[in-house]
Amino acid sequence: MNRRDFLRTAGGAAGGATAVAAGSGTAAAQEGGERPVWPSYVGDANDQGYEDLRGQSEVTVEVDSNFFAPTKIWVDPDTTITWEFVAPGHNVKFNSQPDGAGLSGTPGGEFDIIGQGETYSVTASTAGMYDYYCGPHETQGMKGAIAVGGEVETEQVGGGGGGGGGGEQDPEHMGVPFHPHYVGVATLVMMVVSLLFAFFTLKYGESPNATGGNN
């Protein structure tokens, strides 16, 4: 590959990375809109984001190392919610729930844990707000919340419209899961590496064995 071809390729790679970053930003911007007003109980949760899962009859929440993912979900009444224990040493206990819901959480007491690889399911039939925690790790922020139905209190988030709030908002507080932020970091790293590679190639010249011909 000669220098001109290399620069064309490097430029294309950087442009592609920029497009990925722009696409991620657009997706994040589209996360605005109406959201449930979450209880203060989960204000100090190890927040792994929010997902609007209405329209699905079955949803899954991962129970990982000291967090639930996603931490906050919005579902329809009669949705089956399944917690998958991908890490050992945890359980699911309800802190509060609507009158008549009657969900007790995983079997046993506060510190009876569920084995890694196992699951626990409930069907949330009663509309309203539920919040829950892991017994052994509640004080470490292992909490979650479930909004059920359309009668829960809501608020407008993001969108740049007039009205209360104002100012820059933390993407995690806007409901964007933390994991996708790694995409932006990886994209920046790719761009920097591409630019450094191009710089050193231009500065020190190309290999005599890498000349391009018209073959």
PyMOL CGO cylinders between C-alpha atoms (Angstrom):
from pymol import cmd
from pymol.cgo import CYLINDER

trace = [
    CYLINDER, 0.00, 0.00, 0.00, 1.50, 3.40, -0.95, 0.3, 1, 1, 1, 1, 1, 1,
    CYLINDER, 1.50, 3.40, -0.95, 1.19, 6.55, 1.11, 0.3, 1, 1, 1, 1, 1, 1,
    CYLINDER, 1.19, 6.55, 1.11, -1.80, 7.92, -0.79, 0.3, 1, 1, 1, 1, 1, 1,
    CYLINDER, -1.80, 7.92, -0.79, -3.73, 4.66, -0.41, 0.3, 1, 1, 1, 1, 1, 1,
    CYLINDER, -3.73, 4.66, -0.41, -2.82, 4.48, 3.25, 0.3, 1, 1, 1, 1, 1, 1,
    CYLINDER, -2.82, 4.48, 3.25, -4.08, 7.98, 3.94, 0.3, 1, 1, 1, 1, 1, 1,
    CYLINDER, -4.08, 7.98, 3.94, -7.29, 7.24, 2.09, 0.3, 1, 1, 1, 1, 1, 1,
    CYLINDER, -7.29, 7.24, 2.09, -7.79, 4.07, 4.18, 0.3, 1, 1, 1, 1, 1, 1,
    CYLINDER, -7.79, 4.07, 4.18, -6.90, 5.79, 7.48, 0.3, 1, 1, 1, 1, 1, 1,
    CYLINDER, -6.90, 5.79, 7.48, -9.21, 8.67, 6.67, 0.3, 1, 1, 1, 1, 1, 1,
    CYLINDER, -9.21, 8.67, 6.67, -12.02, 6.27, 5.94, 0.3, 1, 1, 1, 1, 1, 1,
    CYLINDER, -12.02, 6.27, 5.94, -11.48, 4.45, 9.22, 0.3, 1, 1, 1, 1, 1, 1,
    CYLINDER, -11.48, 4.45, 9.22, -11.48, 7.70, 11.20, 0.3, 1, 1, 1, 1, 1, 1,
    CYLINDER, -11.48, 7.70, 11.20, -14.60, 8.84, 9.37, 0.3, 1, 1, 1, 1, 1, 1,
    CYLINDER, -14.60, 8.84, 9.37, -16.32, 5.55, 10.15, 0.3, 1, 1, 1, 1, 1, 1,
    CYLINDER, -16.32, 5.55, 10.15, -15.41, 5.86, 13.80, 0.3, 1, 1, 1, 1, 1, 1,
    CYLINDER, -15.41, 5.86, 13.80, -16.80, 9.39, 13.86, 0.3, 1, 1, 1, 1, 1, 1,
    CYLINDER, -16.80, 9.39, 13.86, -20.02, 8.14, 12.31, 0.3, 1, 1, 1, 1, 1, 1,
    CYLINDER, -20.02, 8.14, 12.31, -20.31, 5.49, 15.00, 0.3, 1, 1, 1, 1, 1, 1,
    CYLINDER, -20.31, 5.49, 15.00, -19.84, 8.13, 17.69, 0.3, 1, 1, 1, 1, 1, 1,
    CYLINDER, -19.84, 8.13, 17.69, -22.42, 10.38, 16.05, 0.3, 1, 1, 1, 1, 1, 1,
    CYLINDER, -22.42, 10.38, 16.05, -24.85, 7.50, 15.81, 0.3, 1, 1, 1, 1, 1, 1,
    CYLINDER, -24.85, 7.50, 15.81, -24.37, 6.71, 19.48, 0.3, 1, 1, 1, 1, 1, 1,
    CYLINDER, -24.37, 6.71, 19.48, -25.01, 10.34, 20.36, 0.3, 1, 1, 1, 1, 1, 1,
    CYLINDER, -25.01, 10.34, 20.36, -28.20, 10.37, 18.30, 0.3, 1, 1, 1, 1, 1, 1,
    CYLINDER, -28.20, 10.37, 18.30, -29.41, 7.21, 20.00, 0.3, 1, 1, 1, 1, 1, 1,
    CYLINDER, -29.41, 7.21, 20.00, -28.72, 8.74, 23.40, 0.3, 1, 1, 1, 1, 1, 1,
    CYLINDER, -28.72, 8.74, 23.40, -30.57, 11.90, 22.44, 0.3, 1, 1, 1, 1, 1, 1,
    CYLINDER, -30.57, 11.90, 22.44, -33.58, 9.84, 21.45, 0.3, 1, 1, 1, 1, 1, 1,
    CYLINDER, -33.58, 9.84, 21.45, -33.71, 8.39, 24.96, 0.3, 1, 1, 1, 1, 1, 1,
    CYLINDER, -33.71, 8.39, 24.96, -35.56, 11.51, 26.14, 0.3, 1, 1, 1, 1, 1, 1,
    CYLINDER, -35.56, 11.51, 26.14, -39.30, 11.65, 26.69, 0.3, 1, 1, 1, 1, 1, 1,
    CYLINDER, -39.30, 11.65, 26.69, -41.76, 10.59, 29.34, 0.3, 1, 1, 1, 1, 1, 1,
    CYLINDER, -41.76, 10.59, 29.34, -40.36, 8.60, 32.24, 0.3, 1, 1, 1, 1, 1, 1,
    CYLINDER, -40.36, 8.60, 32.24, -41.71, 7.34, 35.55, 0.3, 1, 1, 1, 1, 1, 1,
    CYLINDER, -41.71, 7.34, 35.55, -40.83, 9.38, 38.62, 0.3, 1, 1, 1, 1, 1, 1,
    CYLINDER, -40.83, 9.38, 38.62, -38.65, 6.94, 40.51, 0.3, 1, 1, 1, 1, 1, 1,
    CYLINDER, -38.65, 6.94, 40.51, -38.85, 6.65, 44.31, 0.3, 1, 1, 1, 1, 1, 1,
    CYLINDER, -38.85, 6.65, 44.31, -36.15, 8.30, 46.37, 0.3, 1, 1, 1, 1, 1, 1,
    CYLINDER, -36.15, 8.30, 46.37, -35.30, 4.86, 47.73, 0.3, 1, 1, 1, 1, 1, 1,
    CYLINDER, -35.30, 4.86, 47.73, -33.37, 4.07, 44.54, 0.3, 1, 1, 1, 1, 1, 1,
    CYLINDER, -33.37, 4.07, 44.54, -31.64, 7.45, 44.44, 0.3, 1, 1, 1, 1, 1, 1,
    CYLINDER, -31.64, 7.45, 44.44, -28.41, 5.87, 45.68, 0.3, 1, 1, 1, 1, 1, 1,
    CYLINDER, -28.41, 5.87, 45.68, -28.72, 2.67, 43.63, 0.3, 1, 1, 1, 1, 1, 1,
    CYLINDER, -28.72, 2.67, 43.63, -25.80, 1.32, 41.63, 0.3, 1, 1, 1, 1, 1, 1,
    CYLINDER, -25.80, 1.32, 41.63, -27.56, 2.58, 38.52, 0.3, 1, 1, 1, 1, 1, 1,
    CYLINDER, -27.56, 2.58, 38.52, -27.28, 0.47, 35.39, 0.3, 1, 1, 1, 1, 1, 1,
    CYLINDER, -27.28, 0.47, 35.39, -29.86, 2.46, 33.49, 0.3, 1, 1, 1, 1, 1, 1,
    CYLINDER, -29.86, 2.46, 33.49, -33.53, 2.49, 32.63, 0.3, 1, 1, 1, 1, 1, 1,
    CYLINDER, -33.53, 2.49, 32.63, -35.50, 0.62, 29.97, 0.3, 1, 1, 1, 1, 1, 1,
    CYLINDER, -35.50, 0.62, 29.97, -39.07, 1.10, 28.78, 0.3, 1, 1, 1, 1, 1, 1,
    CYLINDER, -39.07, 1.10, 28.78, -40.14, -2.53, 28.27, 0.3, 1, 1, 1, 1, 1, 1,
    CYLINDER, -40.14, -2.53, 28.27, -43.84, -1.96, 27.83, 0.3, 1, 1, 1, 1, 1, 1,
    CYLINDER, -43.84, -1.96, 27.83, -45.37, -4.13, 25.14, 0.3, 1, 1, 1, 1, 1, 1,
    CYLINDER, -45.37, -4.13, 25.14, -43.38, -7.19, 26.22, 0.3, 1, 1, 1, 1, 1, 1,
    CYLINDER, -43.38, -7.19, 26.22, -45.03, -10.01, 28.13, 0.3, 1, 1, 1, 1, 1, 1,
    CYLINDER, -45.03, -10.01, 28.13, -41.74, -11.29, 29.59, 0.3, 1, 1, 1, 1, 1, 1,
    CYLINDER, -41.74, -11.29, 29.59, -38.66, -9.27, 30.56, 0.3, 1, 1, 1, 1, 1, 1,
    CYLINDER, -38.66, -9.27, 30.56, -35.32, -10.10, 32.17, 0.3, 1, 1, 1, 1, 1, 1,
    CYLINDER, -35.32, -10.10, 32.17, -33.21, -8.31, 34.78, 0.3, 1, 1, 1, 1, 1, 1,
    CYLINDER, -33.21, -8.31, 34.78, -29.64, -9.48, 35.40, 0.3, 1, 1, 1, 1, 1, 1,
    CYLINDER, -29.64, -9.48, 35.40, -28.44, -9.85, 38.98, 0.3, 1, 1, 1, 1, 1, 1,
    CYLINDER, -28.44, -9.85, 38.98, -24.73, -9.13, 38.79, 0.3, 1, 1, 1, 1, 1, 1,
    CYLINDER, -24.73, -9.13, 38.79, -21.99, -8.05, 41.20, 0.3, 1, 1, 1, 1, 1, 1,
    CYLINDER, -21.99, -8.05, 41.20, -23.82, -5.57, 43.45, 0.3, 1, 1, 1, 1, 1, 1,
    CYLINDER, -23.82, -5.57, 43.45, -26.23, -4.23, 40.83, 0.3, 1, 1, 1, 1, 1, 1,
    CYLINDER, -26.23, -4.23, 40.83, -29.39, -5.05, 38.90, 0.3, 1, 1, 1, 1, 1, 1,
    CYLINDER, -29.39, -5.05, 38.90, -29.31, -4.42, 35.14, 0.3, 1, 1, 1, 1, 1, 1,
    CYLINDER, -29.31, -4.42, 35.14, -31.33, -2.60, 34.05, 0.3, 1, 1, 1, 1, 1, 1,
    CYLINDER, -31.33, -2.60, 34.05, -31.89, -0.97, 37.42, 0.3, 1, 1, 1, 1, 1, 1,
    CYLINDER, -31.89, -0.97, 37.42, -35.20, 0.68, 36.50, 0.3, 1, 1, 1, 1, 1, 1,
    CYLINDER, -35.20, 0.68, 36.50, -37.83, -0.74, 34.15, 0.3, 1, 1, 1, 1, 1, 1,
    CYLINDER, -37.83, -0.74, 34.15, -41.32, 0.25, 32.99, 0.3, 1, 1, 1, 1, 1, 1,
    CYLINDER, -41.32, 0.25, 32.99, -43.63, -2.63, 32.10, 0.3, 1, 1, 1, 1, 1, 1,
    CYLINDER, -43.63, -2.63, 32.10, -47.29, -3.36, 31.45, 0.3, 1, 1, 1, 1, 1, 1,
    CYLINDER, -47.29, -3.36, 31.45, -49.51, -5.06, 34.04, 0.3, 1, 1, 1, 1, 1, 1,
    CYLINDER, -49.51, -5.06, 34.04, -49.32, -8.87, 33.99, 0.3, 1, 1, 1, 1, 1, 1,
    CYLINDER, -49.32, -8.87, 33.99, -45.75, -8.81, 32.69, 0.3, 1, 1, 1, 1, 1, 1,
    CYLINDER, -45.75, -8.81, 32.69, -43.54, -11.65, 33.92, 0.3, 1, 1, 1, 1, 1, 1,
    CYLINDER, -43.54, -11.65, 33.92, -40.24, -10.34, 35.27, 0.3, 1, 1, 1, 1, 1, 1,
    CYLINDER, -40.24, -10.34, 35.27, -37.37, -12.78, 35.59, 0.3, 1, 1, 1, 1, 1, 1,
    CYLINDER, -37.37, -12.78, 35.59, -34.18, -12.07, 37.51, 0.3, 1, 1, 1, 1, 1, 1,
    CYLINDER, -34.18, -12.07, 37.51, -31.18, -14.03, 36.19, 0.3, 1, 1, 1, 1, 1, 1,
    CYLINDER, -31.18, -14.03, 36.19, -28.45, -14.53, 38.78, 0.3, 1, 1, 1, 1, 1, 1,
    CYLINDER, -28.45, -14.53, 38.78, -25.25, -14.17, 36.78, 0.3, 1, 1, 1, 1, 1, 1,
    CYLINDER, -25.25, -14.17, 36.78, -23.21, -13.61, 39.96, 0.3, 1, 1, 1, 1, 1, 1,
    CYLINDER, -23.21, -13.61, 39.96, -23.40, -15.53, 43.26, 0.3, 1, 1, 1, 1, 1, 1,
    CYLINDER, -23.40, -15.53, 43.26, -24.36, -14.23, 46.68, 0.3, 1, 1, 1, 1, 1, 1,
    CYLINDER, -24.36, -14.23, 46.68, -27.52, -12.21, 45.98, 0.3, 1, 1, 1, 1, 1, 1,
    CYLINDER, -27.52, -12.21, 45.98, -31.30, -12.27, 46.35, 0.3, 1, 1, 1, 1, 1, 1,
    CYLINDER, -31.30, -12.27, 46.35, -34.36, -10.11, 45.56, 0.3, 1, 1, 1, 1, 1, 1,
    CYLINDER, -34.36, -10.11, 45.56, -36.46, -8.61, 48.35, 0.3, 1, 1, 1, 1, 1, 1,
    CYLINDER, -36.46, -8.61, 48.35, -39.23, -6.02, 47.92, 0.3, 1, 1, 1, 1, 1, 1,
    CYLINDER, -39.23, -6.02, 47.92, -38.97, -2.78, 49.85, 0.3, 1, 1, 1, 1, 1, 1,
    CYLINDER, -38.97, -2.78, 49.85, -42.35, -1.36, 48.80, 0.3, 1, 1, 1, 1, 1, 1,
    CYLINDER, -42.35, -1.36, 48.80, -45.11, -2.22, 46.35, 0.3, 1, 1, 1, 1, 1, 1,
    CYLINDER, -45.11, -2.22, 46.35, -48.70, -1.23, 45.54, 0.3, 1, 1, 1, 1, 1, 1,
    CYLINDER, -48.70, -1.23, 45.54, -51.46, -2.30, 47.89, 0.3, 1, 1, 1, 1, 1, 1,
    CYLINDER, -51.46, -2.30, 47.89, -52.65, -5.78, 47.04, 0.3, 1, 1, 1, 1, 1, 1,
    CYLINDER, -52.65, -5.78, 47.04, -49.55, -6.77, 45.06, 0.3, 1, 1, 1, 1, 1, 1,
    CYLINDER, -49.55, -6.77, 45.06, -48.34, -9.27, 47.66, 0.3, 1, 1, 1, 1, 1, 1,
    CYLINDER, -48.34, -9.27, 47.66, -44.92, -10.10, 46.18, 0.3, 1, 1, 1, 1, 1, 1,
    CYLINDER, -44.92, -10.10, 46.18, -42.57, -11.58, 48.75, 0.3, 1, 1, 1, 1, 1, 1,
    CYLINDER, -42.57, -11.58, 48.75, -39.29, -11.86, 46.86, 0.3, 1, 1, 1, 1, 1, 1,
    CYLINDER, -39.29, -11.86, 46.86, -36.95, -14.81, 46.71, 0.3, 1, 1, 1, 1, 1, 1,
    CYLINDER, -36.95, -14.81, 46.71, -37.52, -17.60, 49.26, 0.3, 1, 1, 1, 1, 1, 1,
    CYLINDER, -37.52, -17.60, 49.26, -36.02, -17.36, 52.73, 0.3, 1, 1, 1, 1, 1, 1,
    CYLINDER, -36.02, -17.36, 52.73, -34.85, -14.51, 54.89, 0.3, 1, 1, 1, 1, 1, 1,
    CYLINDER, -34.85, -14.51, 54.89, -32.91, -11.36, 54.17, 0.3, 1, 1, 1, 1, 1, 1,
    CYLINDER, -32.91, -11.36, 54.17, -29.60, -13.17, 53.79, 0.3, 1, 1, 1, 1, 1, 1,
    CYLINDER, -29.60, -13.17, 53.79, -30.75, -16.37, 52.06, 0.3, 1, 1, 1, 1, 1, 1,
    CYLINDER, -30.75, -16.37, 52.06, -29.09, -16.15, 48.67, 0.3, 1, 1, 1, 1, 1, 1,
    CYLINDER, -29.09, -16.15, 48.67, -29.86, -17.61, 45.24, 0.3, 1, 1, 1, 1, 1, 1,
    CYLINDER, -29.86, -17.61, 45.24, -27.25, -19.66, 43.40, 0.3, 1, 1, 1, 1, 1, 1,
    CYLINDER, -27.25, -19.66, 43.40, -25.41, -18.39, 40.36, 0.3, 1, 1, 1, 1, 1, 1,
    CYLINDER, -25.41, -18.39, 40.36, -27.15, -19.47, 37.17, 0.3, 1, 1, 1, 1, 1, 1,
    CYLINDER, -27.15, -19.47, 37.17, -30.59, -19.70, 38.80, 0.3, 1, 1, 1, 1, 1, 1,
    CYLINDER, -30.59, -19.70, 38.80, -33.62, -17.49, 38.14, 0.3, 1, 1, 1, 1, 1, 1,
    CYLINDER, -33.62, -17.49, 38.14, -36.51, -15.98, 40.06, 0.3, 1, 1, 1, 1, 1, 1,
    CYLINDER, -36.51, -15.98, 40.06, -39.73, -14.80, 38.40, 0.3, 1, 1, 1, 1, 1, 1,
    CYLINDER, -39.73, -14.80, 38.40, -42.81, -12.81, 39.40, 0.3, 1, 1, 1, 1, 1, 1,
    CYLINDER, -42.81, -12.81, 39.40, -45.82, -11.56, 37.48, 0.3, 1, 1, 1, 1, 1, 1,
    CYLINDER, -45.82, -11.56, 37.48, -46.54, -7.92, 38.23, 0.3, 1, 1, 1, 1, 1, 1,
    CYLINDER, -46.54, -7.92, 38.23, -50.32, -7.79, 37.95, 0.3, 1, 1, 1, 1, 1, 1,
    CYLINDER, -50.32, -7.79, 37.95, -51.00, -4.76, 40.15, 0.3, 1, 1, 1, 1, 1, 1,
    CYLINDER, -51.00, -4.76, 40.15, -50.24, -1.40, 38.57, 0.3, 1, 1, 1, 1, 1, 1,
    CYLINDER, -50.24, -1.40, 38.57, -48.04, 1.02, 40.45, 0.3, 1, 1, 1, 1, 1, 1,
    CYLINDER, -48.04, 1.02, 40.45, -44.46, 1.45, 41.63, 0.3, 1, 1, 1, 1, 1, 1,
    CYLINDER, -44.46, 1.45, 41.63, -42.34, -1.32, 43.11, 0.3, 1, 1, 1, 1, 1, 1,
    CYLINDER, -42.34, -1.32, 43.11, -38.83, -1.03, 44.52, 0.3, 1, 1, 1, 1, 1, 1,
    CYLINDER, -38.83, -1.03, 44.52, -36.61, -3.83, 45.71, 0.3, 1, 1, 1, 1, 1, 1,
    CYLINDER, -36.61, -3.83, 45.71, -33.10, -4.69, 46.88, 0.3, 1, 1, 1, 1, 1, 1,
    CYLINDER, -33.10, -4.69, 46.88, -30.59, -7.44, 47.55, 0.3, 1, 1, 1, 1, 1, 1,
    CYLINDER, -30.59, -7.44, 47.55, -30.66, -8.31, 51.26, 0.3, 1, 1, 1, 1, 1, 1,
    CYLINDER, -30.66, -8.31, 51.26, -26.90, -8.77, 51.77, 0.3, 1, 1, 1, 1, 1, 1,
    CYLINDER, -26.90, -8.77, 51.77, -26.01, -5.68, 49.69, 0.3, 1, 1, 1, 1, 1, 1,
    CYLINDER, -26.01, -5.68, 49.69, -28.80, -3.14, 50.21, 0.3, 1, 1, 1, 1, 1, 1,
    CYLINDER, -28.80, -3.14, 50.21, -26.49, -0.74, 52.05, 0.3, 1, 1, 1, 1, 1, 1,
    CYLINDER, -26.49, -0.74, 52.05, -24.05, -0.96, 49.13, 0.3, 1, 1, 1, 1, 1, 1,
    CYLINDER, -24.05, -0.96, 49.13, -26.64, 0.37, 46.67, 0.3, 1, 1, 1, 1, 1, 1,
    CYLINDER, -26.64, 0.37, 46.67, -27.90, -2.88, 45.20, 0.3, 1, 1, 1, 1, 1, 1,
    CYLINDER, -27.90, -2.88, 45.20, -31.45, -1.70, 44.54, 0.3, 1, 1, 1, 1, 1, 1,
    CYLINDER, -31.45, -1.70, 44.54, -33.93, -1.56, 41.68, 0.3, 1, 1, 1, 1, 1, 1,
    CYLINDER, -33.93, -1.56, 41.68, -37.37, -0.25, 40.75, 0.3, 1, 1, 1, 1, 1, 1,
    CYLINDER, -37.37, -0.25, 40.75, -40.26, -1.38, 38.55, 0.3, 1, 1, 1, 1, 1, 1,
    CYLINDER, -40.26, -1.38, 38.55, -43.00, 0.90, 37.24, 0.3, 1, 1, 1, 1, 1, 1,
    CYLINDER, -43.00, 0.90, 37.24, -46.09, -1.07, 36.20, 0.3, 1, 1, 1, 1, 1, 1,
    CYLINDER, -46.09, -1.07, 36.20, -48.81, 0.36, 33.98, 0.3, 1, 1, 1, 1, 1, 1,
    CYLINDER, -48.81, 0.36, 33.98, -49.67, 3.81, 32.73, 0.3, 1, 1, 1, 1, 1, 1,
    CYLINDER, -49.67, 3.81, 32.73, -51.02, 5.26, 35.97, 0.3, 1, 1, 1, 1, 1, 1,
    CYLINDER, -51.02, 5.26, 35.97, -47.64, 5.83, 37.62, 0.3, 1, 1, 1, 1, 1, 1,
    CYLINDER, -47.64, 5.83, 37.62, -46.44, 9.39, 38.11, 0.3, 1, 1, 1, 1, 1, 1,
    CYLINDER, -46.44, 9.39, 38.11, -44.32, 10.51, 35.14, 0.3, 1, 1, 1, 1, 1, 1,
    CYLINDER, -44.32, 10.51, 35.14, -42.10, 13.40, 34.09, 0.3, 1, 1, 1, 1, 1, 1,
    CYLINDER, -42.10, 13.40, 34.09, -40.55, 14.68, 30.87, 0.3, 1, 1, 1, 1, 1, 1,
    CYLINDER, -40.55, 14.68, 30.87, -36.81, 14.01, 30.57, 0.3, 1, 1, 1, 1, 1, 1,
    CYLINDER, -36.81, 14.01, 30.57, -34.46, 15.40, 27.92, 0.3, 1, 1, 1, 1, 1, 1,
    CYLINDER, -34.46, 15.40, 27.92, -35.63, 16.72, 24.56, 0.3, 1, 1, 1, 1, 1, 1,
    CYLINDER, -35.63, 16.72, 24.56, -34.33, 20.26, 25.17, 0.3, 1, 1, 1, 1, 1, 1,
    CYLINDER, -34.33, 20.26, 25.17, -37.82, 21.74, 25.56, 0.3, 1, 1, 1, 1, 1, 1,
    CYLINDER, -37.82, 21.74, 25.56, -38.72, 24.58, 27.86, 0.3, 1, 1, 1, 1, 1, 1,
    CYLINDER, -38.72, 24.58, 27.86, -39.80, 23.98, 31.38, 0.3, 1, 1, 1, 1, 1, 1,
    CYLINDER, -39.80, 23.98, 31.38, -38.21, 22.88, 34.61, 0.3, 1, 1, 1, 1, 1, 1,
    CYLINDER, -38.21, 22.88, 34.61, -34.90, 21.26, 35.15, 0.3, 1, 1, 1, 1, 1, 1,
    CYLINDER, -34.90, 21.26, 35.15, -32.70, 23.00, 32.62, 0.3, 1, 1, 1, 1, 1, 1,
    CYLINDER, -32.70, 23.00, 32.62, -28.96, 22.57, 32.45, 0.3, 1, 1, 1, 1, 1, 1,
    CYLINDER, -28.96, 22.57, 32.45, -26.87, 19.61, 31.44, 0.3, 1, 1, 1, 1, 1, 1,
    CYLINDER, -26.87, 19.61, 31.44, -28.04, 16.26, 32.74, 0.3, 1, 1, 1, 1, 1, 1,
    CYLINDER, -28.04, 16.26, 32.74, -26.01, 13.20, 33.63, 0.3, 1, 1, 1, 1, 1, 1,
    CYLINDER, -26.01, 13.20, 33.63, -26.71, 10.59, 30.89, 0.3, 1, 1, 1, 1, 1, 1,
    CYLINDER, -26.71, 10.59, 30.89, -27.11, 7.88, 33.52, 0.3, 1, 1, 1, 1, 1, 1,
    CYLINDER, -27.11, 7.88, 33.52, -29.74, 9.93, 35.33, 0.3, 1, 1, 1, 1, 1, 1,
    CYLINDER, -29.74, 9.93, 35.33, -31.47, 10.35, 31.98, 0.3, 1, 1, 1, 1, 1, 1,
    CYLINDER, -31.47, 10.35, 31.98, -31.77, 6.58, 31.77, 0.3, 1, 1, 1, 1, 1, 1,
    CYLINDER, -31.77, 6.58, 31.77, -28.87, 5.81, 29.40, 0.3, 1, 1, 1, 1, 1, 1,
    CYLINDER, -28.87, 5.81, 29.40, -27.17, 2.65, 30.67, 0.3, 1, 1, 1, 1, 1, 1,
    CYLINDER, -27.17, 2.65, 30.67, -23.55, 3.02, 31.64, 0.3, 1, 1, 1, 1, 1, 1,
    CYLINDER, -23.55, 3.02, 31.64, -22.32, 0.22, 29.37, 0.3, 1, 1, 1, 1, 1, 1,
    CYLINDER, -22.32, 0.22, 29.37, -22.95, 2.03, 26.04, 0.3, 1, 1, 1, 1, 1, 1,
    CYLINDER, -22.95, 2.03, 26.04, -20.62, 4.81, 27.19, 0.3, 1, 1, 1, 1, 1, 1,
    CYLINDER, -20.62, 4.81, 27.19, -17.77, 2.37, 26.58, 0.3, 1, 1, 1, 1, 1, 1,
    CYLINDER, -17.77, 2.37, 26.58, -18.63, 2.55, 22.87, 0.3, 1, 1, 1, 1, 1, 1,
    CYLINDER, -18.63, 2.55, 22.87, -17.75, 6.23, 22.80, 0.3, 1, 1, 1, 1, 1, 1,
    CYLINDER, -17.75, 6.23, 22.80, -14.49, 5.64, 24.65, 0.3, 1, 1, 1, 1, 1, 1,
    CYLINDER, -14.49, 5.64, 24.65, -13.51, 2.82, 22.28, 0.3, 1, 1, 1, 1, 1, 1,
    CYLINDER, -13.51, 2.82, 22.28, -14.34, 5.01, 19.28, 0.3, 1, 1, 1, 1, 1, 1,
    CYLINDER, -14.34, 5.01, 19.28, -12.07, 7.81, 20.53, 0.3, 1, 1, 1, 1, 1, 1,
    CYLINDER, -12.07, 7.81, 20.53, -9.24, 5.35, 21.11, 0.3, 1, 1, 1, 1, 1, 1,
    CYLINDER, -9.24, 5.35, 21.11, -9.63, 4.02, 17.54, 0.3, 1, 1, 1, 1, 1, 1,
    CYLINDER, -9.63, 4.02, 17.54, -9.48, 7.55, 16.14, 0.3, 1, 1, 1, 1, 1, 1,
    CYLINDER, -9.48, 7.55, 16.14, -6.36, 8.47, 18.13, 0.3, 1, 1, 1, 1, 1, 1,
    CYLINDER, -6.36, 8.47, 18.13, -4.55, 5.28, 17.10, 0.3, 1, 1, 1, 1, 1, 1,
    CYLINDER, -4.55, 5.28, 17.10, -5.42, 5.89, 13.43, 0.3, 1, 1, 1, 1, 1, 1,
    CYLINDER, -5.42, 5.89, 13.43, -4.14, 9.47, 13.58, 0.3, 1, 1, 1, 1, 1, 1,
    CYLINDER, -4.14, 9.47, 13.58, -0.90, 8.48, 15.32, 0.3, 1, 1, 1, 1, 1, 1,
    CYLINDER, -0.90, 8.48, 15.32, -0.32, 5.74, 12.76, 0.3, 1, 1, 1, 1, 1, 1,
    CYLINDER, -0.32, 5.74, 12.76, -0.82, 8.23, 9.92, 0.3, 1, 1, 1, 1, 1, 1,
    CYLINDER, -0.82, 8.23, 9.92, 1.52, 10.77, 11.56, 0.3, 1, 1, 1, 1, 1, 1,
    CYLINDER, 1.52, 10.77, 11.56, 4.42, 8.35, 11.99, 0.3, 1, 1, 1, 1, 1, 1,
    CYLINDER, 4.42, 8.35, 11.99, 3.97, 7.00, 8.49, 0.3, 1, 1, 1, 1, 1, 1,
    CYLINDER, 3.97, 7.00, 8.49, 4.16, 10.50, 7.00, 0.3, 1, 1, 1, 1, 1, 1,
    CYLINDER, 4.16, 10.50, 7.00, 7.07, 11.57, 9.23, 0.3, 1, 1, 1, 1, 1, 1,
    CYLINDER, 7.07, 11.57, 9.23, 9.35, 8.59, 8.74, 0.3, 1, 1, 1, 1, 1, 1,
    CYLINDER, 9.35, 8.59, 8.74, 8.30, 7.52, 5.30, 0.3, 1, 1, 1, 1, 1, 1,
    CYLINDER, 8.30, 7.52, 5.30, 6.88, 4.31, 3.98, 0.3, 1, 1, 1, 1, 1, 1,
    CYLINDER, 6.88, 4.31, 3.98, 8.69, 1.03, 3.75, 0.3, 1, 1, 1, 1, 1, 1,
    CYLINDER, 8.69, 1.03, 3.75, 10.55, 0.48, 0.43, 0.3, 1, 1, 1, 1, 1, 1,
    CYLINDER, 10.55, 0.48, 0.43, 8.72, -2.85, 0.25, 0.3, 1, 1, 1, 1, 1, 1,
    CYLINDER, 8.72, -2.85, 0.25, 5.34, -1.18, 0.56, 0.3, 1, 1, 1, 1, 1, 1,
    CYLINDER, 5.34, -1.18, 0.56, 5.41, 0.94, -2.62, 0.3, 1, 1, 1, 1, 1, 1,
    CYLINDER, 5.41, 0.94, -2.62, 2.26, 0.82, -4.49, 0.3, 1, 1, 1, 1, 1, 1,
    CYLINDER, 2.26, 0.82, -4.49, 2.60, 0.37, -8.27, 0.3, 1, 1, 1, 1, 1, 1,
    CYLINDER, 2.60, 0.37, -8.27, -0.20, 0.10, -10.67, 0.3, 1, 1, 1, 1, 1, 1,
    CYLINDER, -0.20, 0.10, -10.67, -0.33, -3.70, -10.66, 0.3, 1, 1, 1, 1, 1, 1,
]
cmd.load_cgo(trace, "trace")
